[in-house]
Amino acid sequence: MSHSDTESNSTCIMTYSHDGFGLGHLRRNTTIASHFANELPTSSVLMLIGCPTGAVFKLPPGVDFIKLPSIIKRDTGVWHPLRLRIGLDKTKALRTATIHEVAHVLHPQLLLVDHVPVGVWGELLPVLEMLKRRDDAPTIVLGLRDIVDRPEVTRTLWEREGAYQAIRRYYDEIFIYGCREVFDTSSHYGLGREFAPRIRYCGYVCTQEPYKSKERMRKELQVEHPLIVVTGGGGVDAYPMMQTCMKALRLLGPRADVETIFISGPLMDNEQLERLREEAKGLKARVLTHVEDCLSYLNAADVVVTMAGYNSLCQVLQLRKKSLVVPRSGPSAEQQMRARLFAERGLVEVIFPGELSPKKMAGKLMENLQRKDYPCYDPAIDTNGGRNAATRLAELLASRVYYRVESQIDRRVYR
């Protein structure tokens, strides 16, 4: 078989993530795509993403991306262009046309949609309809993180947007990137009963990239004292939490014989980043923007301070690190809900936004450096969600091949 024949016959899947805030959606889809590429080495995965930085995470062979115009969430179901000054209508039209054309040309065997069943502004509906009408319609899967928002908010939004009708008409399976024992996502968001046969809990999607041992990383970083690592995920709204940490370190002064590494994230505003660097002067603190080997930095820590985004908490779950978590206040309740659930299971300690102050942070930092009673081992937590999701995608594609062969045999027999 020629190289061109191999290419034309290779399996191709397409993923969609709107990426309205932070790096969580991108990280999750990249992890799943990487596992899938390992499962089927001759396959291709094309990711449609809206993250302002593009694909900041390493992509394996066979995986690539097309960037959609970036948007930002202002309120529940309310989105605006992030950078382009072409108006709302043109931004909508541009994103919709791009998605439609990519799907038309690529002709994927499988479509994995992240988080928004109909897409932002319903931009996926024309594509879903086009794909479903094909004789060789692709398998279409919806992927949902553990927590979307308050259940009543999400149900109301999905009713208004026609999400339940879209799930009923277009989606073959629903992946939930969490554990039912921690949060019964399907029940809370109205996906029980009718949709129950399509539901599959995959576990938490944690990156499976290798990381260095605590001892090796501390040696490379030349750390000689207890280490606090402060991370804000993508960093777009991490500055207030990080500034509070800086002020807490100043309050503690010399009595806190600690070193601190701040990892701002690639999406932090440049002015905020510069202010953070100024505030670090005179402290045993380093400010980094983005590191390729984030897991190794976190593994070197005695205490991690982070927000409660999906990816951030997956990392501390994976490493079983003592973590002081500061969830964002909005626009959705997602982070506060996740932080509370994890704290109730003894996995993290939380400072909620209304309680956050330099004094409170200082006390909690010193307390957590001494604590040895958490994180608790929780057998309900599965951190292999990326691999589990990729394996199921491969199974779905294999069943499509079998069904297609059977159908062709039937047509020949009964012709």
C-alpha positions in Angstrom: 0.0 0.0 0.0 1.3 3.4 -0.9 1.9 6.2 1.6 -1.0 8.2 0.0 -3.3 5.1 0.3 -2.4 4.8 4.0 -3.2 8.5 4.5 -6.5 8.4 2.7 -7.6 5.2 4.6 -6.5 6.4 8.1 -8.9 7.0 10.9 -9.7 10.6 11.5 -11.4 12.2 14.4 -12.3 15.8 15.1 -12.7 17.5 18.4 -14.3 20.8 19.3 -13.7 22.9 22.4 -14.9 26.5 22.7 -12.2 27.5 25.2 -13.9 30.6 26.6 -11.7 30.9 29.7 -8.4 29.4 30.8 -6.7 26.2 29.6 -8.8 23.5 31.1 -10.7 22.5 28.0 -7.6 22.6 25.9 -5.6 20.5 28.4 -8.3 17.9 28.7 -8.8 17.5 24.9 -5.0 17.4 24.3 -4.6 14.6 26.9 -7.4 12.6 25.3 -6.1 13.2 21.8 -2.6 12.1 22.8 -3.9 8.9 24.3 -6.0 8.2 21.3 -3.0 8.8 19.0 -1.1 6.2 21.0 -4.1 3.8 20.8 -4.3 4.1 17.0 -0.8 5.1 15.7 -2.1 5.5 12.1 -4.9 7.8 13.1 -5.2 11.6 12.9 -6.9 14.0 15.4 -7.8 17.5 14.4 -8.7 19.8 17.3 -10.8 22.9 16.8 -9.9 25.2 19.7 -10.5 28.8 20.8 -7.7 29.2 23.3 -6.0 32.6 22.7 -2.5 31.1 22.9 -3.3 28.2 20.5 -2.1 24.8 21.5 0.3 25.5 24.3 0.7 21.8 25.2 2.9 19.4 23.4 1.1 17.5 20.6 2.2 14.0 19.5 2.5 13.0 15.8 -0.9 12.7 14.2 -2.5 15.5 16.3 -2.9 19.0 15.1 -5.2 22.0 15.6 -7.1 24.8 13.9 -7.7 27.9 16.1 -11.1 29.5 16.1 -11.5 33.3 16.8 -11.2 33.6 20.6 -14.2 34.4 22.8 -14.8 35.1 26.5 -17.7 34.3 28.8 -19.2 37.4 30.4 -22.2 35.7 32.1 -24.1 32.4 31.8 -24.6 31.7 28.1 -23.2 35.2 27.2 -20.1 35.3 25.0 -18.2 38.1 23.4 -15.2 38.3 21.0 -12.0 38.5 23.0 -9.6 40.1 20.4 -11.2 40.7 17.1 -12.9 44.1 16.6 -15.3 42.8 13.9 -18.5 42.7 16.0 -20.5 39.8 17.4 -22.3 38.8 14.2 -19.1 38.5 12.1 -17.4 36.6 14.9 -20.3 34.2 15.1 -20.4 33.7 11.3 -16.6 33.2 11.1 -16.5 30.5 13.7 -19.6 28.7 12.3 -18.3 28.8 8.8 -14.8 27.5 9.9 -16.3 24.6 11.9 -18.6 23.7 9.0 -15.9 23.8 6.3 -13.4 21.8 8.4 -16.0 19.1 9.1 -17.0 19.0 5.4 -13.5 18.6 4.1 -12.2 16.3 6.9 -15.1 13.9 6.9 -14.3 12.6 10.3 -15.3 9.2 11.5 -15.9 10.5 15.0 -16.6 13.9 16.5 -15.9 14.7 20.2 -17.6 17.8 21.5 -16.4 19.3 24.7 -18.7 20.9 27.3 -21.2 22.8 25.1 -23.7 20.4 23.4 -24.8 22.9 20.7 -21.6 25.0 20.7 -21.4 28.6 21.6 -24.2 30.5 20.0 -25.5 27.2 18.6 -22.6 27.2 16.2 -22.4 23.4 16.1 -26.0 22.8 15.1 -25.4 23.1 11.3 -22.4 20.8 11.5 -24.2 18.2 13.7 -27.1 18.2 11.2 -24.8 17.9 8.2 -22.9 15.0 9.7 -25.9 13.1 10.9 -27.5 13.2 7.5 -24.5 11.5 5.8 -24.9 7.8 4.8 -21.7 7.1 6.7 -22.6 9.5 9.6 -19.8 9.7 12.2 -20.1 8.7 15.8 -20.7 11.8 17.8 -19.7 12.0 21.5 -20.3 14.7 24.1 -17.7 15.2 26.8 -18.6 16.9 30.0 -16.3 17.8 32.9 -17.4 16.7 36.4 -19.1 20.1 37.2 -20.5 22.6 34.7 -22.3 25.1 37.1 -25.0 25.0 39.6 -27.5 22.4 38.4 -30.4 24.7 38.2 -28.4 27.2 36.2 -27.2 24.6 33.7 -30.6 23.0 33.3 -32.2 26.3 32.6 -29.5 27.2 30.1 -29.7 23.9 28.3 -33.4 24.1 28.1 -33.1 27.6 26.6 -30.4 26.6 24.1 -32.1 23.4 23.0 -29.2 21.3 24.4 -31.4 18.4 25.5 -33.0 18.1 22.1 -29.6 18.2 20.5 -28.2 15.5 22.8 -31.3 13.4 22.0 -31.0 13.8 18.2 -27.2 13.9 17.6 -25.1 12.3 20.3 -24.4 8.6 20.5 -22.6 8.7 23.9 -21.9 11.1 26.7 -18.5 11.0 28.4 -18.3 12.4 31.9 -14.8 13.3 33.0 -15.3 12.6 36.7 -16.5 9.9 39.1 -20.1 9.4 40.0 -19.2 8.7 43.7 -17.8 12.3 43.9 -20.5 14.1 42.0 -23.4 12.5 40.1 -23.1 14.7 37.0 -25.7 13.0 34.9 -28.4 13.1 37.6 -27.7 16.7 38.6 -27.8 18.0 35.0 -30.9 16.1 33.8 -29.2 13.3 32.0 -30.6 10.4 33.9 -33.3 8.0 32.8 -33.7 8.7 29.1 -30.0 9.4 28.5 -28.7 6.8 31.0 -27.7 4.2 28.3 -25.4 6.8 26.7 -23.6 7.9 29.9 -20.1 6.7 30.6 -18.1 8.0 33.6 -14.5 8.0 32.4 -12.7 9.3 35.6 -10.7 12.5 35.9 -8.6 13.4 32.9 -5.1 13.8 34.3 -2.1 14.3 32.1 0.0 11.1 32.0 3.2 12.9 31.1 6.3 11.7 33.1 7.6 13.9 35.9 10.7 14.1 38.0 11.0 12.9 41.6 10.7 15.4 44.4 14.3 15.0 45.3 15.7 15.4 41.8 13.5 18.4 41.0 14.4 20.2 44.3 18.1 19.6 43.5 17.7 21.0 40.0 15.9 24.1 41.4 18.5 24.4 44.2 15.8 24.4 46.8 17.1 24.2 50.4 14.0 25.0 52.5 10.3 24.0 52.5 8.9 24.8 49.1 5.5 26.4 48.3 4.4 26.3 44.6 1.7 28.7 43.6 -0.1 28.1 40.3 -3.1 29.6 38.7 -3.7 27.4 35.8 -3.9 29.5 32.6 -3.5 32.6 34.8 -6.2 34.7 33.2 -7.7 35.5 36.7 -5.0 34.2 39.0 -3.4 37.6 39.9 -5.6 38.4 43.0 -4.9 35.0 44.6 -1.1 35.3 43.8 -1.0 38.9 45.0 -2.6 37.7 48.3 0.1 35.0 48.6 2.8 37.6 48.1 1.4 39.8 50.8 1.1 36.7 53.1 4.8 36.0 52.6 5.7 39.5 53.6 3.5 39.3 56.7 5.3 36.1 57.7 8.7 37.7 57.1 11.9 35.9 58.2 10.1 33.5 60.6 8.8 31.7 57.5 11.9 29.9 56.4 10.3 28.9 53.0 10.9 29.3 49.3 8.1 30.0 46.9 7.7 29.5 43.1 4.9 31.3 41.4 3.8 29.9 38.0 1.6 32.6 36.6 0.3 30.8 33.5 0.6 32.0 29.9 -2.7 33.9 29.9 -1.9 36.3 32.8 -2.0 40.0 31.7 1.5 41.4 31.1 1.0 44.3 33.5 -0.2 42.0 36.3 2.8 39.7 35.6 5.2 42.7 36.0 3.5 43.8 39.2 3.9 40.3 40.5 7.6 40.3 39.8 7.9 43.7 41.5 6.1 42.3 44.6 8.4 39.3 44.7 11.5 41.5 45.2 13.0 41.0 48.7 11.3 37.6 49.1 12.6 34.1 48.6 10.3 33.9 45.6 10.6 33.3 41.9 8.0 34.2 39.3 7.7 32.1 36.2 5.2 32.4 33.4 4.8 28.9 31.9 6.8 25.8 32.4 6.7 22.7 30.2 7.2 20.4 33.1 4.5 21.7 35.5 4.0 18.3 37.2 7.6 18.2 38.3 7.4 21.6 39.8 4.3 20.6 41.7 5.9 17.3 42.8 8.8 19.3 44.3 6.4 21.3 46.5 5.6 20.7 50.2 2.4 22.7 49.8 0.7 23.7 46.6 -1.5 26.8 46.4 -3.9 26.8 43.4 -7.3 27.7 42.1 -10.0 25.1 41.7 -10.1 24.7 37.9 -10.5 21.2 36.6 -6.9 20.7 35.4 -5.4 22.3 38.5 -7.2 19.9 40.9 -6.5 16.9 38.6 -2.8 17.7 39.0 -2.9 17.7 42.8 -5.1 14.6 42.8 -2.6 12.8 40.6 0.4 13.8 42.8 -1.5 13.6 46.2 -0.2 16.9 47.3 -1.2 19.0 50.2 -3.1 21.8 48.5 -4.5 25.1 49.6 -7.3 25.9 47.1 -8.7 29.3 46.3 -11.7 28.9 43.9 -12.7 31.8 41.7 -15.8 33.6 42.6 -17.4 33.4 39.1 -18.9 33.8 36.5 -20.0 30.2 37.2 -20.1 28.3 40.5 -18.0 25.4 39.1 -14.8 26.0 41.0 -16.5 26.7 44.4 -18.6 23.5 44.0 -15.6 21.4 43.1 -13.4 22.8 45.9 -16.1 22.1 48.5 -16.6 18.6 47.3 -12.9 17.8 47.3 -12.5 19.4 50.8 -15.4 17.3 52.2 -13.5 14.2 51.0 -10.2 15.3 52.7 -8.4 15.9 49.4 -7.7 19.6 49.7 -8.1 22.6 52.1 -10.1 25.6 50.8 -10.1 29.3 51.4 -13.3 30.6 49.7 -13.1 34.0 48.0 -15.1 35.9 50.7 -12.6 34.6 53.3 -9.4 35.4 51.4 -7.0 37.8 53.0 -3.2 38.0 53.5 -3.5 37.2 57.2 -5.7 34.2 56.5 -3.4 33.0 53.8 -0.3 33.4 56.0 -1.8 31.4 58.8 -3.0 28.6 56.4 0.4 28.4 54.7 2.2 27.8 58.0 -0.5 25.4 59.2 -0.4 23.3 56.0 3.4 23.1 56.0 3.1 21.2 59.3 0.0 19.1 58.6 0.3 15.4 57.9 -3.4 14.4 58.1 -4.3 15.0 54.4 -4.7 14.4 51.5 -6.7 11.3 52.3 -6.6 8.3 50.1 -9.9 8.0 48.2 -10.6 4.8 46.3 -13.5 6.4 44.4 -11.0 8.7 42.6 -10.0 7.4 39.1 -7.3 9.6 37.5 -7.1 7.6 34.3 -9.9 9.5 32.5 -7.9 10.4 29.5 -6.8 6.9 28.8 -10.3 5.5 29.5 -11.9 8.0 27.2 -9.4 7.3 24.4 -9.9 3.6 24.7 -13.6 4.0 24.5 -13.3 6.2 21.4 -11.1 3.5 19.8 -13.8 0.9 20.6 -16.5 3.0 19.1 -14.5 3.4 15.9 -13.8 -0.4 15.8 -17.6 -1.1 16.1 -18.2 1.3 13.2 -15.8 -0.6 11.0 -17.5 -3.9 12.0 -21.0 -2.4 11.3 -19.9 -1.0 7.9 -18.5 -4.4 6.8 -21.6 -6.2 7.9 -23.8 -3.6 6.1 -21.8 -4.1 2.9 -22.1 -7.9 3.1 -25.9 -7.5 3.6 -26.2 -5.3 0.6 -24.2 -7.8 -1.6 -26.3 -10.8 -0.3 -29.7 -9.2 -0.8 -28.9 -7.3 -4.0 
